[in-house]
């Protein structure tokens, strides 16, 4: 076999070149696998963060938001009632009626009559 033409150093060089290509592929394949492994790790971390960290926090914040909105509605309605009471307290007739009912006051010359309820002894 030694006597064949063209197989001397060329044939041996071809074997080395093919071996070199295989080694190149061996290095590419682990790099490619390493890239996919890194991408998989990043996606796994993002999924874990979204499901186990952000989702419960979002539920908590949504519940707190509902409570705050309900409290805000209560405060707004109370604010409207207080504004109405301020408007009424600026009227003299309302203040006079309130003094008669709450504090049992009477105008000069009026006689105040009080009655006992049958429920109270």
N, C-alpha and C positions, 0 to 999 in steps of 0.2 A: 504494500500500500504506500510505501514510501516513494515509490517510483512514479506515482501519478503526477501529472503536471498541474501546477497551480495550487497544490494542497500543502505545500510546505509551511511557510509562515502565515500565509493568508488564512488557511483553514484554522490555524491556531488562533489567529487574530479574531476571526469570526466568532469563535467560541467565547473568547474573552469579551467581545462586544455584546454578545447575547447575555452573557452572565452579568455584564454591567447594566444592561437594560432591566434585567430582572431585579437587580438590587435597587435600581431607581424606582421600579414599581413597588417594591417592598417598602420603600420609604414614603412613597406617595400614599399608599393604602393606609398605613397607620396615621399619617397626617390628616387624611380625609376622615378617617374614623374619629380622630381626636377632635376635629372641627365639629363633627356631628355630635359627639359626646358633649362638647362644650355648649353647643346650641341646645341640646336636650337638657343640660343642667340649668341653663338660663331660663328656658321655658318652664321647667319644673319649679324653679324658684318663683317665677312670676305667677304661676298657677297657685302655688301654695300661699303666696302673699295675698292674692286676690280672694281666694276661698276662705282661708282661715284667719286672715288678719283684717282685710278691708271689708269683707261681707258682714261680719258681726258688728264692726264699728259703724258701718252704714246703717244697719238695723237699729242700733242704739241711738244714733243721731236722728234717724227718722222718727223714732218714738219721742225723743226729746223735743223735736221740732213740733210734733203734734201737741205736746203739752204746753209748749210756749205759745203756740197759736191760740189754743183754748184760753190760756191765761191772758193773753193780749186782748182777746174778744171780751173777756170779763172786765178787764181794766177799762177798755173803751166804753162799754156800756155804763160802768160806774162813773166814768168821767162825764158822760152825757147827763146822767142823773144829777151829778154835783153841779154842773153848769146850770141846769134848770133850777136847782135849789138856790144857787147864787142869784140868778135872775129874779126868783120870787122873793128872796130876802131883801132885795133892793126896793120892793114895793111896800109902802107903809101899811096898806090894808092887810096884806098877808102877815106882816109882823104883828099887827094888832090881833088878828084872829089866832095866830099861833100862841101869843101870850095868854089869851083867854082860855084856849084849850089845854095847853101844856102846864101853865103855871097858875091857873085859876085866878087870873087878874080881871079886874073890872074897871070900866071908865068911871070917872068921878060922877056920882049921882046914881049909878046903877047898883042894884042890890043883887048879890050873888046867892043863889040857892043851890045847895048840894043835896043830893039824894043818895041813900044807901041802896046798893043792889042787894037783892035777896040772896045772891050767891056768897057775898062776903058777910061775916057775922059782925 
